[in-house]
Amino acid sequence: MEKKTYRHEFKYICSEAQLACLKGRLSGIMRFDPHADQNGKYQIRSVYFDDYQDTGFYENENGTDPREKFRIRIYNHSADLIELENKKKICGMTSKDSCEIQKDLCEALLHGKRKALESCDIPVWNKFALGWNTRQLRPKVIVDYERTVFVCPLGNVRITFDRNISSSADYGHFFDKTMKRRPVMPAGMHVLEVKYDEFLPDYIYKGIELENLQRTAFSKYYLCRKYHM
């Protein structure tokens, strides 16, 4: 059986000025994600699922450990790659299982049109289907933001700047650029995420050191849900 890999994941609230400073530093020691555009950016849109008791929301609020959540994610408003993901968190570390799904299935799930889901040979799908059938997992909120990504193979490091985080319940326009959404962060404030496997190279650690930069327990799902409860 393949051993599950958990990653370190740290989050910080940053101003645009702080991100500009960090971008200047990191550009010289890391490279942009090859899947991003020439400026290292792409758009992320995810719809999060929770059960009839809003278990995931309250586990996040209470700091329950371990915990997990399901989401469907797309990039740049495109249906070319649609992923169902199960993200797990334990002792401050995270792991993620995922599988691809088709657009017609995605849209059916967004509108709760499937009364029951069948199992298959994909574990992450089977776990989601079980939750859909027994705990009434249903879409709760859409989270939308722009991400800039720096990567480094040493330690499998990913440093991301997540800007313009917004929420929506406009499920009918999930794939549209014009989807109605609402900002959830104060103007000019964004999120910095630092992710790595077993170690963070010292030169990268020094590169992201900023005065008053403090780690925070931040959940995009939790914050966006608060606007729709």
N, C-alpha and C positions, 0 to 999 in steps of 0.2 A: 504494500500500500504506500502511495506517495505521501511523504511527510508534508504537512501543512506549513507554509512559510508565512510567518508574521513579520510585519515591518513596523519600524518606529514611525510615528507621525506626530509632528508638533505644529501647532497653529498659533498665529499672531494676528492681531488687528493692526493694520498699518495705514498711514496716510499716503496720498499720491506722491508727496515729496520723498517719503521714506522708500517707496518702491522705486522711484526714479534713481535714488542713490544706490540701492541694491542692484538695480539693473546695470548701472555703470560698472560696479565692482564685478558682478558675476559674468558679464559679457567677456571678460578677459580670461576667465578660468573655467568656464563651462560652455556648453553649446546648446542651441535651441533644440527642442524636440523635433526630430526629422518629419513628424507628421503634421507639424504646425506650419503656418505660412512664413513668409520671409522675415516677419517681425516676431516670430515665435509664438503667435497667438492662434487660438481657435475658440469657437463658441461651444459651450456645453449646455445641454438641456436634459434634465432628468425628471421623471415622475416617480414619486415615492409612494410606497404602499404601506398600509398599516391595517390592523385588524379592527373588529367592531368595538373593542375596548380602548383603542388608541394605545396599545401596549408600548409600541416603539417610542411614541412621543413621551409618555410618562417615564419610561426607563431612562430616556435621555435627560429628562428634567431631574430625576432622582440620582443620576450618576450610576445606574445599575451596571455591574460588571460581572460577567461578560454580557454583551448585548449584540444584536444584529438587526439589519434592515434590508429590505428588498427595494430595488429601483430599476427602471428602464431608462437607458441613457442613449442619446444621439449626439452627433457632432456636426456643427455648422448647418443645422436645420435639415440635414440630409437623411434619407432613408436607406442609404447604401450600407450603413453599419448600425444595427439596432441591437443593443446588448441588455439582457436581463442579468442583473448583478445581485449577489448576496454579500453585503459587506459586514464583517464581524469585527468586534473590538473587544480586547481582553488585556487588562493591565497596561493600558495606554498604547498597545500595539494593535495593528490591524491586518486583516487578510481579506481577500476578495475572490469569490468564485463567480464565473460568468458563462453565459452561452448566448449565441446569436438567435434572434427570432425575426420573423418576417413582418412586414408593415401591416398586413391585414390582421394578423394576430395581435400586434401591438394596439391597433385601433380598437379592436374588440375588447381588449383588457381595459383600455382607457375609459370605455363607456360601460364597463361591467356587463357586456352582452353574453359572456360565457357563463352559463349557470354552473357548469362543472368542468374541470380541466382533467385531461387524461395524463397518465404517467408515461414515461418513455425511458430511454437508457441514459439520460443525462441527469446526474444527481442534483444539480442546482435547480433545474426545472422541476424535478419531482418534489423537492422541498417547497418550492413556491406553490406548486399545484396543490400540495397537501394543505398549506396555509390558506389558499384560496377556497378550497372545498370545506375545510373544517373550522377555520377561524375567521372566515369572510374577509381575507385580505382584499383591499380595494384601493384604488388611487386616492390619495389624500391631498397632494399639492405638487405643483410643478416648480422646480428650481432652475433658474436660468442665469448664466454669467459668462463673462469673457475670461479666458485663462491664458496666461503667458507661462511657458514651461522651459526651465533650464534642466539639463540632464548631465549625468556623469557616470560612466560605467563602474568606477571605483566605488564600492559600497552600494551600487545601483541607486544613486541619489537622484531625486526629482525635487526641484524647488519650483513652486508654482505661485503666481500672483493671480488671485481671483478678484476681478473687478466687476462693478455694477451688478451685484447680486440682487436678483429680484424674484418674486413669487407670482404664481398664477394658478387659476383654476379653470383656465380656458382650454379644456381638453380637446375640444373640437378643432383647435388650430395648433396642435402640438408641433407639427412640422413646418409651420409658417413663421416667417420672420416678423410678421405683423401681429403675432400673438399678444393679447393684452397681458400686461404684467405690472407689478408694483415694486418699487425699490424697497429694500428692507434694512439697508445700512444708512447711517448718517452720510450726508453729502461729502464726497472726497475720502471716504474711508473704505478700505478693502481688506482682503484676507491673504496673508502669506502662509503657505504650508511647506514644511520641510519633511521629506520622506526618505528613508534609507533602510537598508537591510541590517547588516551586522555592525557597520561603523560609518561614521561621517568623517571624511578626510579633514585633517586639521586646517588646511588652507581654505576649504569651503566654510568650515565653522567660523574662521576669522573673517571671511568675506561677508558673512551675514550678521556680524556683530554690529548692533546699532544701539545708541543710547536710548534708554526708556523702552526698548523692545522687550515685551513681557509675554510669556506663553499664556494662552487662554484655552479654556474648554469651549470650543465653538462648534456648533452643528448647523449647517445650512438648512437641513430638514427641520430641525426644531424651531429655528428662528422664523422660517417661512410659514410653518404651520401655525404659529401664534397669530398670524394675520388672517387665518381662515377658520378659526375655531369659534 
